[in-house]
Amino acid sequence: MSKLELAIVFGGKSTEHEISLLSTRSILDQIDQSKYAISLIHIDIKGSWSLVDNLDRKGSTAITLVPGQHGASILATDTGKVLKDLDVVFPVLHGVFGEDGTIQGYLKMMNVAFVGCDVMASSACMDKDMTKRILRDAGIGIASYAVATPENKPDFAKLERDLGTPLFIKPANLGSSVGVFKVESESEYVEKLDEALTYDSKVLIEKTILGKEIECAVLGNEKPKASLPGQVIMNTEFYDFDSKYVDENASSTQVPADLTDHQLEEVRSIAIKAYQAMGCEGLSRVDFFVSHEGDILINEINTIPGFTNISMYPKMWEATGIPYTELIDILIELGIERYKRDSQLKIVAQSVK
């Protein structure tokens, strides 16, 4: 049986560029090499695309993608030579220009199957404000919040009255806790809000929820399934960038989470409801707060969650009975399945007289 031609796209124009490299390394360590002919496509921090021999970016060739009848082709930009015809693309691009619908729209234009959510779900989930609006309309619990922009910065005294303190400030369109700050005073608020606005033109200011940080992995297209929920156990104030990727002693994880059986099932049920409300397909990780009072609130939804060797998404599925290598196969199959389904949709061209 011939191998599927798979391109893994990694790096990207994002503050999470280096996390993408870690995720890609883990995927390459775990993927069944006998099933796939793998092309590695690196997008550097300036947005240039290259076909590379390995994660050290050696043997680099500048490339672009071009659409074909049944997939995309990798084209060398200097010679115009087609280097490879692709069956499917696995974007491992965390953050902006990867998780926000931009690469998804590009891959659709290139007429190629790809892993993960489609354009709308990726874009809406990336914007935490839009996520909360959609979830709220679907009757799903969220933490109370306000929105700040460079032109409209909420008054601290009003925020303190409405949301209490401490407050959490976070850019609306970033991940991996980049630009996230915990503030308790007006002076801290003014300083950190301005800093957060250097990362994004829209910033969320959220009420602090005291309780447990819970995550749930969802997998599937029309009939998604939810994993056993996991729990992030903190040894620091909150789950910041260093806690996730730098300081191994800052946090630990536990699967299943320390919840009652009823709560575990409720989290799984709400995760699927949120996944469907946002229009997700392929995969997503749904992050929750379970308050001391027992309220289950969604924090955010990650459509390309971390795939490092310590990341929660593959760990939760492994605990649920799907090993990492099998998980990769399923994700690729789901991307191809959606591509075939969508290819059957009618496109009616209206004649112009």
N, C-alpha and C positions, 0 to 999 in steps of 0.2 A: 504494500500500500504506500502510495506517495505521501510525502510529508506536506502538511499545510504550510503555506508561505505566510509566516507571521512576522510583523514588524512591531517591535517594542519601542515606543517613543518616550524619551525620558529627558530630564533636565528642565528646560523651560525658562521663560522670562518671569520669574517669580521669586519672592523671598524664601520659598520652599524648594528651591533648585536642588540643594544638597540632600534634602530628604528624599527627593525623587531618585537620586542616585542610590541611596541606601535601599529604598523599596525595590528598585530594579535589580540590584545585586541579589537580594533575597529571592526574587522571582526566578532569576537565572539559576540560582542554587537548587531550586525546588522543581522547576518545570521538567516535564518528561521530554528530553531532547530527541527521543526516537520518534515523536509525533510531529515535531515542528522544525521547519527550516527557518531559523531566526535571523532577522536583520535588525541591527541596533541603530536607531536613529536618534542622534543627540541634537537637542535644541539648546544653543548656548544662551547666556544671560542677555545677549543683545538680540536674540531671535533668529540667528542663522541656523539652518538645518544642515546636518552632516551625517553621512553613513559612516559608521566607525566599526573597527574590528573588535573592540572590547570597551569596557567601562572606563579605561584609562584614556579613551578617545584617540587611540593610535590608529594609523591607517585611514585618516579622515578624508572623505570625499564630499565636496559640497553638492547637495542634492535638492530636489523638490519632488513633489508628487504630481502625477497627472492622472486624470480619470480614464478608465477603460470601460469596455462593455460589461465586464463582470468583476470589477475590482479596480484597484489603483496600481500604478507602476511607479517605481523609483527611477527618477531621471537625473543623470549627472548634469549639473548646470553648465559645466565648461565644454563638454563634448556633445551634449544632447542625446547621449546613448542611454537606452533603457537598461538599467542594471538588474532589476528584479520586478516581477509581477507579483502582487500581493493578494492574498485571500482575506486577510483580517489584520486589524491593527489593535494593539493593546496600549492605550495611552496611560502612562504612569507619570502623570503631570499633576502635581499637587498645587492648588492655589490658582491665581489668575493666569489666563491664557492656557489653562489646562483643565480646570475643574468648573469653569464658568460658562461653558457652552461654545466658546470660540473654536477650540480644536474639534469639537463634535460637529459644528456646522461645516468646518473645512472638510472633514472626512466624509460627511454626507455629500458635499459638492464633488468630492473625488470618487464617489460611487463605490465605497468600500465598507465592508462590515467592520464594526469596532466594538470593543468591550466597554460596558458601562452605560450610564444614562444618556438619553438623547439631549438635544439642544435645550429645550424648554426646562426640563427638570434640572439639568446641570446649572443653568443660569439662575433659576429661582432658588435652588438650594444654596448656591454660592452667596447670594445676597441674604444675609440673616434677617434683615427687615422684611423682605418679601416672603421668606420662609415663615416667619411668625404671622404675617397677615393671612397667608393661605391656611396655615394650621388653625388659627383662631376661627376662621370662617368654617372650617371643617369640624369645629367643636372639640378640638384637641388642646389640652392645657399647655400654656407657655408661661414663662416668667414675665412679670411686668417690666416695661422698658420705655425709654424715650429715644428719640433720634436727634443727632446733632449734625450740622453741616457747617462749612466755614462761614456761611451767612446767617445761620440760625443756631446759636449755642444756648441751650436751655439754662435758665438761672439755677444756680446751685441750691439756693434756699427752697425753691419750689420742688426740685428733685428730692431734696432731703425730706420735705413734707410728704411727697407722693410715694417715694420708693424707699425711704430710709437710708441709713448708711451702715456699713460701707457700700459703695457702688462699684460695679465693674464696667470698665470702658473697653470697648473692642471695635476694631474696624469691621464694617459690614461685610467686606468681601475678601477677607484673608482667613487663613487657617493656621494650624500648628501653634496657636496662641501667640502669634507674632503681633506686636502692638497692643497687647492686652494688659490692662493695669487695674489694680485694686486701689481705690481712693477713699479717704475718710474725711478730708477737710476741703474747704473751698480752694485753698492755695494748691493742694495736690490736684484737685479737679481741673483747675485752669491749666496747670502745667501739662498734665497727662492727656487732657483732651486735645490740646494743641499738638502734642507729639503724635497721638493716634491719627489726627487729621493729616499728618504727613504721609501716612500709609494709604489712606482712602478718603474720598470726599464725603463719605457718609459713615457715621460712627454710632454705634449703639451704646446706650447707658442703661445698665440692667440692675434690677433689684437683686440683692444677695439672697440666695436660697440656702438655708442651712439644712444639710442632709447628706445623702450619698450621691456620688457621681456614678451613673450607670450607663453602659453602652450595650447596644444590641445590633447584631449584623443581620442584614436582610439580603436575600438572594432570589432572583427570578424575574421573569417578565410578567405575563398576565396572571400567573398564580404564584406570588412570592411566598417564601418561607422565612421564618425568623429563627436565629440561633438562640441558644441559651444566653441570657444576658450576662455581661461581665461587670466587674466593679473596679474602679480606680481607687486605690487606697493611698492617700497622700501623707507624706512626711514633711511637706512644705505647705505654705499658705494656700496655694492653688496650683492647678495643673498647667504650668507655664511651659515655654519652649524647652528650657533646660530639663524640667521634670520629664518631658516626653522623650528627649533625644540625647541629652548630655550627661546628666547626673543619674547614674544607675541606682543610687540610694534614695532619690527624691520621692519615688513612688513605687508601688507594686500593684499587680493586678490579680484578680481572683475570678475564676469562672467555675461554677455559676456564682452570681452575685449573692451577697448576704441579705437575701430577701425571703419573705414567706413564699410558699408554693403559689399562693394566689397572686402575690405581687409579681412573681416571675412570669406567670402566664399573662397577667395584665400588661406588663411591659412588652412582651412579645406581640400581643394583640394590637397595642397602640402603635408599635413600630411598623407593623404591616399597614395599618390604617393611614399613618403619616406618609409612608412610602408611596401608597396609591394616591393619596390626596395631592402629592407633589408631582405625580406622573413619572416616578422613578421606574427604571428597568435595569436589569443586569445586576447591579449591586449598590448598596449604600450602607453606611453605618449611622445609626440613629442614636444620638447622645441625650441622656435624660438627667434630670435631678429627681430624686425621691426624697421629699422633705421629711423632717422629723415628725410632721403631722400626718405623713402618709400620702401627700399629694404627689402625683406622677406628672412631671412637667418636661416637655421637650426643650432641650437647650439648642441644638442645631442638628443638621443632617449633612453628612460628608459623602459626596458621590464618588470620590476617588480617595478612600481612606488609606492610611499608611499600610504598606505591605512589608515592613522590615521584619526581622526575625523576632522582634518583641512587640509588634503591633497587635492591637486587639482584634481587628477584623479576622485575620486568619486563625488567631488563637481561639476565638469564640467558636468558629466553625469546626476547628479540630476537636474542641470539647463536646461539640454537638454530633460529631461522628463523620465529618468530612475533612480528611487530611489536606494539607496545603497543596500537594501536587494534584490531587483530584479537584480541589477548588479551582485551580487555574484552568483545568480542562473544562469545567462546567461554565466558567465565566466566558471562555472563548466560544463554547457552543451556544450560549445565550446570545452573544453578539451576532453570530452567524444566523441563528434562528430568527432574530428580529429583522436582520437585513433581508432575508428571504421573504418574510411576511410583508414587510413594507414595499418590497419590489413588486408585489402583486397589486398594489394600489393603482387605480386608474389615474392617468394624467390626461386630461382632455384639453386639447389645444383649440382655442376659438379662432376661427378665420377672421381676418381683418379685411374689410372691403374698402 
